Amino acid sequence: MTKVYIEWYGCALNRADTEKLRHAFSEAGYKIVTAPEKADYCIINSCAVKTPTEEKIISRLKKLSSLAEKAHFKLVVIGCLVDINGKRLAELFPQALLFGVDSSALADYFNIKLDYSPKAKALPYNNCISIIPIARGCLNRCAYCCVWIARGTLKSYPIEEINDAFRQAIKRSKEVWLTATDAGCYGFDLKTDLSELLAKLLENSGKYRVRIGMMNPQHAKRFFDKLLDVMQDERVYKFFHLPVQSGSDSVLKAMGRGYAVSDFVELVNKARKRFPNATIATDVIVGFPTETQEDFEKTLELIKRVKPNIVNVSRFGARPGSLAENMKQLHGRQIKARSRVLSKLCREIALENNKKFIGKRFEVLVSEHGSKGNFVARTNAYKPVVIEEDLFCKFANVEIIDAKPTHLMGRVIDE
């Protein structure tokens, strides 16, 4: 029996693709193994969204390439990085097999039936969480981004197809992630939107939780009021991932984002007015080529004013094929200095936000294993609560006893 090891990097969509890939290999008679040295084929599902991610993958591939000579497995690289920087991969790893995001060549080579759509079966991510792709590609051409090169333009999956997958998911899972390159533009090509999809899914009875993926503000504002109405349902996490990227309108215009800072602020205010304890997550890129010190200070001011619960800070790095690749770049030291200032501010705000929950009680879903033998539960706003008790994939009541910048600490109580 041919043995396959699969490792993935990047977004939830890549994770979903990986679980469908595992299932396809299993169905075709391959054996999925847990270590590369046990495999005949070592497959890396790659990501190319950021320079540090690419370098991390390259470092990992160098180690695996050396191991392959001893363990006699074939190294295979698939996914976004192949489409975006395949030339570099081919030069560094001439013995590796390379397949991009398109699944057909990979399926033909291994003689498997591979489909990344919702109707294709997948192995569960962790026996409590299922991930359902609702769309691929996006409608943006952001100047800093290269993902559109690999993922292409928007292709939404029909609501009924997603609903069929959802019905199956809640039979085996308690938590379902709806993921896409940009969930905010879901359905625009089908004359529908995310609010209508979510309303349909919630017609399915049961006690479960739904997490909505990242929504770009320029698209979310078209249907946000309707979405908030649907999210009144207790089964939907009050979690909003709205990437602002910069607090400066001039930088947003240069990035090609299609919205103003005021649009982002309006969405956040609407979400918090409806759900005061909502988790607001955002992304910020530091050091975009046109960013001045004044622009950066506007970003700091925005974060101080909005106080997001989660801020994913990224240092700008020019990506292959992106519009910003040929712009005059800021000096690396300047970018690092700004990143440190912003990251420190975000940690302080996160801790300040989380301390407000000490002493409060929540019903949570214990959906993940922690890193130290503990368990991670989620409140109705998707806030992570670390507990010691093994209540994996069960609902429980907890009291918050401490707060860290990244999570809450809780103890299980009887109610």
ROLOVO-488946 format. One line per 10 residues: number of its first residue (from 1); for each residue x, y, z of C-alpha. Coordinates in steps of 0.5 Angstrom, whole numbers. Layout:
! residues N
NUM> X/Y/Z ~ ...
***
This chain:
! residues 415
1> 0/0/0 ~ 3/7/-2 ~ 4/11/4 ~ 3/19/4 ~ 4/24/9 ~ 1/31/8 ~ 3/38/11 ~ -1/44/10 ~ 1/52/11 ~ -4/58/11
11> -11/60/11 ~ -17/56/13 ~ -19/55/6 ~ -12/51/5 ~ -14/47/11 ~ -20/45/8 ~ -17/43/2 ~ -12/39/5 ~ -18/35/9 ~ -21/34/2
21> -14/31/-1 ~ -13/27/5 ~ -20/24/4 ~ -19/23/-3 ~ -12/19/-2 ~ -16/15/3 ~ -21/13/-2 ~ -16/11/-7 ~ -13/6/-3 ~ -7/10/0
31> -5/10/7 ~ -4/17/11 ~ 2/17/15 ~ 4/22/21 ~ 11/23/19 ~ 15/24/13 ~ 20/19/14 ~ 14/13/14 ~ 12/16/7 ~ 13/14/0
41> 10/21/-2 ~ 11/27/3 ~ 6/33/0 ~ 7/40/2 ~ 0/44/1 ~ 4/51/1 ~ 2/58/2 ~ 5/65/-1 ~ 1/70/2 ~ 7/73/6
51> 14/73/5 ~ 16/70/12 ~ 11/64/10 ~ 14/63/4 ~ 21/63/8 ~ 18/58/13 ~ 16/53/8 ~ 23/54/4 ~ 26/52/10 ~ 22/46/12
61> 23/44/4 ~ 30/44/5 ~ 30/40/11 ~ 25/35/8 ~ 29/35/2 ~ 35/32/6 ~ 31/27/9 ~ 28/25/3 ~ 35/22/1 ~ 35/18/7
71> 28/16/8 ~ 27/15/0 ~ 21/19/-1 ~ 18/23/-6 ~ 18/31/-4 ~ 11/34/-7 ~ 9/41/-7 ~ 2/44/-8 ~ -2/50/-7 ~ -1/57/-8
81> 7/58/-8 ~ 7/54/-14 ~ 3/58/-18 ~ 6/65/-15 ~ 14/63/-14 ~ 14/56/-18 ~ 21/58/-21 ~ 24/59/-14 ~ 22/52/-12 ~ 24/49/-19
91> 31/52/-18 ~ 32/50/-10 ~ 28/43/-11 ~ 29/40/-18 ~ 27/33/-15 ~ 21/35/-13 ~ 14/35/-16 ~ 10/41/-17 ~ 3/42/-17 ~ -1/49/-17
101> -8/50/-14 ~ -11/47/-20 ~ -13/40/-17 ~ -13/36/-24 ~ -6/35/-25 ~ -5/33/-18 ~ -11/28/-19 ~ -9/25/-25 ~ -2/24/-23 ~ -4/20/-17
111> -10/17/-20 ~ -15/20/-15 ~ -22/23/-15 ~ -20/30/-12 ~ -25/35/-12 ~ -25/42/-7 ~ -32/44/-7 ~ -37/43/-1 ~ -40/37/-4 ~ -33/33/-4
121> -32/29/2 ~ -27/31/7 ~ -24/28/13 ~ -26/32/20 ~ -21/37/22 ~ -20/35/29 ~ -27/31/30 ~ -30/37/33 ~ -29/42/27 ~ -31/42/20
131> -29/47/15 ~ -34/48/9 ~ -31/52/3 ~ -36/57/0 ~ -33/60/-5 ~ -26/61/-8 ~ -22/67/-11 ~ -24/74/-10 ~ -26/81/-13 ~ -20/85/-11
141> -14/86/-14 ~ -10/89/-8 ~ -3/92/-10 ~ 0/88/-4 ~ -3/81/-6 ~ -1/76/-10 ~ -6/70/-8 ~ -11/72/-14 ~ -6/70/-18 ~ -7/63/-16
151> -14/63/-13 ~ -17/67/-19 ~ -23/71/-19 ~ -29/69/-15 ~ -33/63/-16 ~ -38/62/-11 ~ -41/55/-9 ~ -49/55/-10 ~ -53/55/-3 ~ -56/48/-4
161> -49/45/-5 ~ -46/48/1 ~ -53/47/5 ~ -52/39/3 ~ -45/39/6 ~ -47/43/12 ~ -52/38/14 ~ -47/33/14 ~ -42/37/18 ~ -47/38/24
171> -48/30/24 ~ -41/29/26 ~ -38/36/28 ~ -41/42/33 ~ -37/47/30 ~ -37/49/23 ~ -33/54/19 ~ -35/58/13 ~ -29/59/9 ~ -27/63/3
181> -21/67/0 ~ -26/73/2 ~ -33/71/5 ~ -35/78/4 ~ -36/77/-3 ~ -39/71/-3 ~ -45/70/-8 ~ -44/76/-12 ~ -43/72/-18 ~ -50/68/-16
191> -54/74/-15 ~ -54/73/-7 ~ -50/74/-1 ~ -47/71/5 ~ -53/73/9 ~ -58/69/5 ~ -53/63/5 ~ -53/64/13 ~ -60/64/14 ~ -61/58/10
201> -56/54/14 ~ -59/56/20 ~ -66/53/18 ~ -62/46/20 ~ -64/44/27 ~ -59/42/32 ~ -54/45/38 ~ -48/47/34 ~ -44/54/32 ~ -42/57/26
211> -36/61/25 ~ -36/66/19 ~ -29/67/15 ~ -26/74/13 ~ -30/79/10 ~ -27/85/6 ~ -30/92/8 ~ -32/94/1 ~ -36/88/0 ~ -39/87/7
221> -42/94/7 ~ -47/92/2 ~ -51/87/6 ~ -48/88/13 ~ -55/90/16 ~ -58/84/14 ~ -52/79/16 ~ -53/82/23 ~ -60/81/23 ~ -59/73/22
231> -53/73/27 ~ -58/74/32 ~ -58/67/32 ~ -55/64/38 ~ -51/59/34 ~ -47/64/30 ~ -41/66/33 ~ -41/74/34 ~ -34/74/31 ~ -32/79/25
241> -26/79/22 ~ -26/85/18 ~ -19/87/15 ~ -17/95/15 ~ -10/94/13 ~ -9/102/14 ~ -11/107/18 ~ -10/112/12 ~ -15/113/7 ~ -9/115/2
251> -5/108/3 ~ -12/105/2 ~ -13/108/-4 ~ -6/106/-6 ~ -7/99/-4 ~ -13/99/-8 ~ -18/97/-3 ~ -24/100/-5 ~ -26/103/2 ~ -25/108/7
261> -23/108/14 ~ -30/111/16 ~ -33/105/12 ~ -29/100/17 ~ -31/104/23 ~ -38/104/21 ~ -38/97/21 ~ -35/96/27 ~ -40/101/31 ~ -46/97/28
271> -43/90/30 ~ -42/93/37 ~ -48/96/38 ~ -52/90/36 ~ -47/85/40 ~ -43/89/45 ~ -39/83/47 ~ -37/82/40 ~ -30/80/38 ~ -27/85/32
281> -21/82/29 ~ -17/86/24 ~ -11/86/20 ~ -6/91/19 ~ 0/92/14 ~ 6/96/16 ~ 11/99/11 ~ 7/99/5 ~ 11/103/0 ~ 7/109/0
291> 6/109/8 ~ 9/116/11 ~ 10/117/18 ~ 4/121/18 ~ 0/115/15 ~ 3/110/20 ~ 1/115/26 ~ -6/115/23 ~ -6/107/24 ~ -4/108/31
301> -10/113/32 ~ -15/108/29 ~ -13/102/33 ~ -13/106/40 ~ -20/109/38 ~ -23/102/35 ~ -19/98/40 ~ -20/91/36 ~ -20/85/40 ~ -15/82/35
311> -10/85/30 ~ -6/81/26 ~ 0/85/24 ~ 4/84/18 ~ 11/87/16 ~ 10/89/8 ~ 14/85/4 ~ 13/85/-4 ~ 10/79/-7 ~ 12/76/-14
321> 7/79/-19 ~ 4/84/-14 ~ 3/91/-17 ~ 7/93/-11 ~ 13/89/-13 ~ 15/95/-17 ~ 14/100/-12 ~ 20/104/-9 ~ 20/100/-2 ~ 21/103/5
331> 27/101/9 ~ 27/94/13 ~ 29/98/19 ~ 24/103/19 ~ 18/97/17 ~ 21/93/23 ~ 21/99/28 ~ 14/101/26 ~ 12/94/27 ~ 14/93/34
341> 11/100/36 ~ 4/97/33 ~ 5/90/36 ~ 6/93/43 ~ 0/97/43 ~ -4/92/40 ~ -2/87/46 ~ -4/92/51 ~ -11/93/48 ~ -12/86/47
351> -10/85/55 ~ -15/91/57 ~ -20/88/53 ~ -20/81/56 ~ -19/84/63 ~ -26/86/63 ~ -29/79/62 ~ -26/77/69 ~ -31/74/73 ~ -36/73/68
361> -39/67/66 ~ -41/64/59 ~ -43/58/56 ~ -37/55/51 ~ -36/50/46 ~ -30/46/48 ~ -27/45/41 ~ -20/44/41 ~ -14/41/44 ~ -9/46/48
371> -1/46/47 ~ 0/44/54 ~ -5/38/55 ~ -11/43/57 ~ -17/45/52 ~ -19/51/48 ~ -26/53/49 ~ -30/59/45 ~ -35/63/48 ~ -41/66/44
381> -36/71/41 ~ -31/66/39 ~ -26/68/45 ~ -21/63/47 ~ -22/60/54 ~ -17/55/56 ~ -19/50/61 ~ -16/44/64 ~ -22/39/64 ~ -23/34/58
391> -29/36/56 ~ -27/36/48 ~ -33/37/43 ~ -38/39/49 ~ -42/45/51 ~ -40/47/58 ~ -41/53/63 ~ -35/57/65 ~ -33/63/70 ~ -27/67/67
401> -21/67/72 ~ -16/71/69 ~ -14/74/62 ~ -8/74/58 ~ -7/78/51 ~ -9/72/47 ~ -14/68/51 ~ -18/68/57 ~ -17/63/63 ~ -23/59/66
411> -26/54/70 ~ -32/50/69 ~ -38/51/74 ~ -44/47/75 ~ -51/51/73
***
